[in-house]
Amino acid sequence: MNKLKKHIMNKALALITLLFVFSFASCEDVVNLDLPTGETKLVIDAEIIWKKGTDGKEQTIKISKTAPYYSGSTPKVSGAQVRVENGNGDTFTFNETEAGVYKCTNFVPVLNADYKLFVDAEGQSFTAVEKLTSVTPINKVEQNIVKDFDGTDIIELTFYYTDPADQTNYYVTDYQSSFLIYPEYEITNDEFYNGNEISTRYSHEDDIKTGTTVTITHRGVSKNFYNYWKLILEASNSNPFSIPPGNIRGNIVNTTDATNFALGYFRLCEADQVPYLVK
């Protein structure tokens, strides 16, 4: 009986709350907060990604600037000089193909090899060093029907891969599909799964439907990049109006002026990419 009374009271409170919201809906105004604008920073998006089954020759690096919160566009940086060198002294030049986009068509990826990035932009010189990290392939992708939080049936995808037993591994996975404006990311390490088959699940409310293609890109990454990306994900999943705990610094160093650092991270990843057609 007490449970029934509590249930009725909860329903009544929900109805009152709904009516209260509706009573103010007609006189709602859009309010743009006067947010502080921080110092403009260079952003170097430098991911060398070697997808299994490709030669890895075509690579892209993007350079832009930070913009105010309400800005409708991201400033692109043109006229930069961009190159990557390997441990043998071979140089791979990235030429600008459109504003802020720099491409290389003759890159030579070698697993576990060190590479060094050089960027000269707007009178400043930047550099970074990273190793090309391998990844174990995706064994299979499965789909199942599971219950959402509200009890609705939704489609859940699960992909499996076998973690190498002789090393410590870190992974970054992204999911892309027509119902997503931006890729969704997930990070994993093998702390509790070393040497075993690992399964990773993905669902998106009721947007994953029969006939939809979800592209899974599974990367092997360094420990440092894993920790960096973990901070990025934690910050992006928090309140967008909250103050972040300081600037999240990557591995890119300004050799002209150390205090004028660039945002971004130079990373080199082997990846396995699987486009899965939902049945």
C-alpha positions in Angstrom: 0.0 0.0 0.0 2.8 2.4 0.8 4.4 1.6 -2.5 1.2 2.4 -4.3 0.9 5.8 -2.5 4.5 6.6 -3.3 3.9 5.7 -7.0 0.8 7.9 -7.2 2.7 10.8 -5.5 5.6 10.4 -7.9 3.2 10.5 -10.9 1.5 13.7 -9.5 4.8 15.4 -9.0 5.9 14.5 -12.5 2.6 16.0 -13.9 3.0 19.2 -11.9 6.6 19.6 -13.0 5.5 19.1 -16.7 2.8 21.7 -16.4 5.2 24.1 -14.8 7.6 23.7 -17.7 4.9 24.2 -20.3 3.6 27.3 -18.5 7.0 29.0 -19.2 7.7 27.5 -22.7 5.8 30.2 -24.6 7.8 33.0 -23.0 11.2 31.4 -23.3 14.1 33.5 -24.8 17.4 32.3 -26.1 20.2 33.6 -23.8 23.8 33.7 -25.1 26.1 33.9 -22.1 29.0 36.3 -22.2 31.8 33.7 -22.1 35.4 34.8 -21.7 37.6 34.4 -24.7 40.9 32.7 -24.1 44.2 33.2 -25.9 44.1 31.9 -29.5 46.1 28.8 -29.9 47.4 26.8 -32.9 45.8 23.4 -33.2 47.8 20.7 -34.9 45.7 17.6 -35.7 48.5 15.2 -36.7 47.3 11.6 -36.8 49.3 9.2 -39.0 47.0 6.2 -39.3 48.0 3.0 -41.1 44.9 1.0 -41.8 45.4 -2.7 -42.3 45.2 -3.7 -45.9 46.6 -0.4 -47.2 50.1 0.8 -47.9 49.7 3.8 -45.6 51.2 6.2 -48.2 48.4 8.8 -48.0 48.4 10.7 -44.8 46.8 14.0 -43.7 47.7 16.7 -41.1 45.3 19.6 -40.3 46.3 22.9 -38.8 43.8 25.4 -37.4 43.3 27.9 -34.6 41.0 27.9 -31.6 37.9 30.0 -31.9 35.4 31.5 -29.4 32.6 29.2 -28.2 29.9 30.8 -30.3 32.0 31.1 -33.4 30.4 29.4 -36.4 33.7 28.4 -38.0 37.2 27.2 -37.2 40.1 29.4 -38.6 42.3 27.4 -40.9 46.1 28.0 -41.0 47.6 28.2 -44.5 51.2 28.6 -45.6 52.7 26.2 -43.1 55.7 24.0 -43.7 55.0 20.5 -42.6 57.2 17.4 -42.7 57.8 14.1 -40.9 61.2 12.3 -40.6 61.9 8.7 -39.6 64.9 7.4 -37.8 66.8 6.8 -41.0 66.6 10.5 -41.9 64.0 10.0 -44.7 61.8 13.0 -45.0 58.1 13.0 -45.9 56.7 16.4 -47.0 53.1 17.3 -46.4 51.8 19.8 -49.1 48.8 22.1 -48.6 45.9 20.9 -50.7 43.3 23.2 -49.3 43.2 25.8 -46.5 44.7 24.2 -43.4 44.9 20.7 -44.9 48.3 19.2 -45.6 48.8 15.8 -47.4 51.6 13.4 -48.0 51.3 10.7 -50.7 54.6 8.8 -50.2 54.7 8.1 -46.5 56.4 4.8 -45.4 54.9 3.4 -42.2 57.1 1.0 -40.1 55.7 -0.6 -36.9 57.5 0.4 -33.7 59.7 2.9 -35.6 60.2 6.5 -34.2 59.0 9.5 -36.3 59.5 13.2 -35.7 57.1 15.9 -36.8 58.2 19.4 -37.9 55.8 22.3 -38.4 56.7 25.9 -39.2 53.6 28.1 -39.0 53.1 31.8 -38.5 56.7 32.5 -37.5 56.8 29.6 -34.9 58.4 26.2 -35.1 56.9 23.1 -33.6 58.1 19.6 -33.2 57.1 16.2 -31.7 58.3 12.6 -31.5 56.2 9.5 -31.4 56.4 5.7 -32.2 54.1 3.9 -34.7 52.1 1.5 -32.5 50.7 -1.8 -33.8 47.1 -3.1 -33.3 45.6 -6.6 -33.1 42.9 -7.1 -35.8 39.2 -7.3 -35.1 38.1 -10.9 -35.1 34.4 -10.4 -35.6 31.5 -8.1 -35.0 28.1 -9.3 -33.6 24.8 -7.6 -33.0 22.2 -8.3 -30.3 19.0 -6.8 -29.0 19.3 -5.4 -25.5 17.2 -3.3 -23.2 17.8 0.5 -23.0 17.5 2.3 -19.7 13.8 2.9 -20.3 13.2 -0.7 -21.2 13.1 -0.2 -25.0 14.7 -2.8 -27.2 17.8 -1.4 -29.0 20.5 -2.9 -31.2 23.9 -3.3 -29.6 27.1 -4.1 -31.6 30.0 -6.0 -30.0 33.4 -6.4 -31.6 36.1 -8.9 -30.5 39.9 -8.8 -30.7 42.7 -10.9 -29.2 45.1 -8.9 -27.0 48.8 -9.9 -27.4 50.1 -11.6 -24.2 53.7 -10.4 -24.4 53.1 -6.6 -24.2 51.1 -3.9 -22.6 48.5 -2.5 -25.0 46.4 0.6 -25.3 43.6 1.2 -27.8 41.5 4.1 -29.1 38.3 3.2 -31.1 36.0 5.4 -32.9 32.5 4.8 -34.4 31.2 6.6 -37.4 27.8 6.5 -39.0 25.2 8.6 -40.9 23.3 9.3 -37.6 26.5 10.8 -35.9 27.6 14.4 -36.6 31.0 13.5 -35.1 32.7 10.2 -34.4 32.2 8.7 -31.0 35.4 7.5 -29.2 36.2 4.9 -26.7 39.5 4.0 -25.0 40.6 0.6 -23.7 43.7 -1.0 -22.1 44.6 -4.6 -21.4 45.3 -4.1 -17.6 42.8 -6.8 -16.7 42.6 -8.6 -20.1 46.3 -9.1 -21.1 46.6 -12.0 -23.5 42.8 -12.7 -23.7 40.0 -11.9 -26.2 38.5 -8.5 -25.5 35.0 -7.6 -26.4 33.8 -4.0 -26.7 30.1 -3.0 -26.9 28.5 0.0 -28.7 24.9 1.2 -28.8 23.3 4.5 -29.6 19.7 4.6 -28.3 17.4 3.7 -31.2 19.6 5.2 -34.0 21.2 1.9 -34.9 18.7 0.3 -37.3 18.6 -2.4 -39.9 20.4 -1.1 -43.0 22.6 1.3 -41.1 26.4 1.0 -41.6 28.6 1.6 -38.5 32.3 2.0 -39.3 34.5 0.8 -36.4 38.1 2.1 -36.5 40.2 0.3 -33.9 43.7 1.8 -33.2 46.8 0.7 -31.3 48.2 3.8 -29.5 51.0 4.7 -27.1 50.5 4.9 -23.3 51.1 8.7 -23.4 48.5 9.2 -26.1 46.0 7.0 -24.3 46.4 9.1 -21.1 46.1 12.3 -23.2 42.9 11.1 -24.9 41.5 10.0 -21.6 41.7 13.6 -20.4 40.1 14.8 -23.6 37.2 12.5 -23.3 36.7 13.3 -19.6 36.6 17.0 -20.4 34.3 16.7 -23.4 31.8 14.6 -21.4 31.5 17.2 -18.6 29.4 20.4 -18.5 30.5 22.5 -21.6 30.2 25.6 -19.5 32.4 24.4 -16.6 36.0 25.5 -16.3 38.4 22.7 -17.5 41.2 21.8 -15.1 43.9 23.7 -17.0 45.0 23.3 -20.6 45.3 19.7 -21.8 48.8 19.6 -23.3 49.9 17.2 -26.0 53.4 16.2 -27.1 53.9 19.1 -29.6 56.6 21.5 -28.4 57.2 25.1 -29.6 60.9 25.3 -30.2 60.7 29.1 -30.9 58.8 30.0 -27.7 58.1 27.2 -25.2 55.3 29.2 -23.5 53.3 29.6 -26.8 52.5 25.9 -27.1 50.2 24.3 -29.7 47.2 22.1 -28.9 47.0 18.7 -30.4 49.0 15.4 -30.4 51.3 13.9 -32.9 50.4 10.2 -32.9 51.1 7.2 -35.2 48.7 4.3 -35.1 48.1 1.1 -36.9 44.4 0.5 -37.2 41.9 -2.1 -38.2 38.7 -0.6 -39.8 35.5 -2.6 -40.2 32.3 -1.2 -41.8 29.5 -3.2 -40.3 26.1 -3.3 -42.0 23.4 -3.7 -39.4 21.1 -6.7 -40.2 
